[in-house]
């Protein structure tokens, strides 16, 4: 899955506060996933050239964009919030198969995925010690206890 963006919006308690730079809000975290789904698909009977279906199951995703390990501020190459690369999701969804000429089948699928593990990560050095982010960037991570993913995905399959 390519092109995913997670956004974290920070809202200061005091509207006149200048702690969070407006250029840093919302914090955007880019994600590209490698997926390993185990889904069950319940199909109805085919009606003309259509067949609706329901899906549900589990999915393991590896976020390939979490390789960036630096703390930074207003720099595209640095992360303000670090995430763990592995997450387990349960998914539910529905879709429809479209049967076309020449044995071509296209399936349009709508899925809702809910992450089951906390993906918030602090930076750890080679000795296994937790590295605290610099004071200017700590405001982005110290206010978050847990971070769980929730995704809505539209998928197109060609067969």
C-alpha positions in Angstrom: 0.0 0.0 0.0 1.6 3.3 -1.1 1.0 6.9 -0.3 -0.5 6.7 3.1 -0.3 9.8 5.3 -1.1 9.9 9.0 -1.9 13.3 10.5 -1.8 14.3 14.1 -3.5 17.6 14.9 -2.3 19.4 18.1 -4.7 21.8 19.6 -3.2 24.1 22.3 -5.4 24.7 25.4 -4.6 28.4 25.2 -5.4 29.9 21.7 -2.7 32.5 22.2 0.0 29.9 22.9 3.0 29.8 20.6 4.4 26.5 21.8 3.5 24.7 18.6 4.7 26.3 15.4 1.7 26.5 12.9 4.1 25.2 10.2 4.4 21.9 12.2 0.7 21.4 12.7 -0.7 19.0 11.6 2.3 16.7 11.9 2.2 14.5 8.8 3.8 11.0 9.0 4.2 9.3 5.6 3.6 5.5 5.5 4.2 2.8 2.9 3.0 -0.6 4.0 4.0 -4.1 3.1 0.9 -6.2 4.0 0.3 -9.9 4.9 -3.5 -10.3 5.1 -5.5 -13.3 6.2 -9.1 -12.5 5.2 -12.2 -14.5 4.8 -14.5 -13.6 2.0 -18.2 -14.4 1.9 -19.7 -14.1 -1.6 -23.3 -14.0 -2.6 -24.6 -15.6 -5.7 -23.6 -14.0 -9.0 -26.3 -11.7 -10.4 -25.7 -11.0 -14.1 -22.1 -9.5 -14.1 -22.0 -8.5 -10.4 -21.3 -10.4 -7.1 -21.3 -8.5 -3.8 -19.1 -9.9 -0.9 -18.2 -9.3 2.7 -14.7 -9.7 4.1 -13.2 -9.9 7.5 -10.0 -11.0 9.2 -6.5 -10.0 10.3 -3.7 -8.1 8.6 -0.1 -7.7 9.6 1.5 -4.5 8.2 5.1 -3.5 8.1 5.6 0.3 7.7 8.6 0.7 5.4 8.7 4.5 6.1 9.7 4.2 9.8 13.4 3.8 9.0 13.9 7.5 9.7 15.3 7.6 13.3 16.1 11.3 13.8 14.2 13.9 15.8 13.7 17.1 13.9 11.5 20.1 13.4 10.1 21.5 10.2 12.4 19.3 8.1 11.0 16.9 5.6 13.7 14.3 6.3 13.2 14.2 10.0 10.3 12.9 12.1 8.6 14.7 15.0 6.8 11.5 16.1 8.5 8.1 15.7 6.4 5.0 15.0 7.1 1.3 15.3 7.3 -0.6 12.0 5.0 -3.6 12.8 1.3 -3.5 13.6 -1.5 -6.1 13.7 -4.9 -5.0 12.4 -8.4 -6.5 12.3 -10.3 -5.6 9.2 -13.9 -5.6 8.1 -15.3 -4.6 4.7 -17.4 -5.1 1.7 -17.1 -5.0 -2.0 -18.4 -6.0 -5.4 -16.9 -8.1 -8.2 -17.5 -6.9 -11.7 -17.2 -9.5 -14.4 -16.1 -8.2 -17.8 -15.4 -9.6 -21.2 -12.5 -11.9 -21.9 -12.6 -13.4 -18.4 -11.5 -10.1 -16.8 -12.7 -9.5 -13.3 -12.4 -6.2 -11.3 -13.2 -6.1 -7.6 -13.8 -2.8 -5.8 -13.3 -3.2 -2.0 -13.9 -0.9 1.0 -12.2 -1.9 4.2 -11.9 -0.5 7.7 -8.8 -1.5 9.6 -8.2 -1.0 13.3 -4.7 -1.4 14.8 -4.4 -3.5 17.9 -0.9 -2.5 19.1 0.5 0.8 20.3 2.8 2.1 17.5 4.3 5.1 19.3 8.0 4.7 19.7 10.8 6.5 21.3 14.3 6.5 19.8 16.6 3.9 21.2 20.4 4.0 20.9 22.7 1.0 20.2 23.1 0.3 23.9 19.3 -0.1 24.4 18.8 3.2 26.2 15.8 5.4 25.4 16.8 8.7 23.9 14.7 11.7 25.0 14.0 14.0 22.1 15.4 17.5 22.2 13.3 20.0 24.4 11.9 21.8 21.3 10.5 18.5 19.9 9.5 16.8 23.2 6.1 18.7 23.1 5.1 16.5 20.1 5.7 13.1 21.9 5.4 13.7 25.6 1.7 14.6 25.3 0.9 11.2 23.6 0.5 8.1 25.8 -0.6 5.7 23.1 -1.0 5.8 19.4 -3.3 3.3 17.6 -3.9 3.2 13.8 -7.3 3.3 12.2 -7.6 3.2 8.4 -10.2 3.3 5.7 -9.0 1.8 2.5 -10.3 1.6 -1.0 -8.8 -1.3 -2.9 -9.1 -2.3 -6.6 -8.2 -5.8 -7.6 -7.7 -6.9 -11.3 -7.9 -10.6 -12.2 
